[in-house]
Amino acid sequence: MAKEYKTLTFEDTLQGRTDMAKQIDFLSNQGWELKSKEISQQGWDASKTACLGCLFFPLALLGKKNNIITVIMERPAVENN
């Protein structure tokens, strides 16, 4: 039996988590099942870090990008005959 997958990404913020919960509920009602959820670091924004570092070194730490949440949804593939 074939499976269908959908990958969604959201920012790891309060608004992003709210959007993620709504989207998961919406897709669950359409037969999708949550297969995987992972939080990833995005590293540093080079331009923001360099500018802040020129002003004051500890401010360079504010150049970090928000984490993202990657969600993978799965459902049986719909066959067209």
Protein Blocks (a to p, Z undefined) as FASTA:
>chain_A
ZZddddddddddfklmmmmmmmmmmmmmnopacfbdcdddebjafklmmmmmmmomklmm
mmpccddddddddddddddZZ
